């Protein structure tokens, strides 16, 4: 799996844990309406009507390389949303 795809899926997991609406599938237009896996996007977004929201759409088919990040805490290069070394240290120090 590419680093970009893994990062997108990590982002989706984080959104899911925040009880956000997360849908995965092919975006298609059916009779003028956008659907994902046969579900109309209006029905997905209806629960957020009248609220300020952020919509993130990212392709899982994008194969562009992802540049590594440098951790501001330990200085190591990493891929993804957070430094795995520092995350492991936080978890260990918190007793998990």
Order of alpha helices (4+ residues) and beta strands (2+ residues): alpha-beta-beta-beta-alpha-beta-beta-alpha
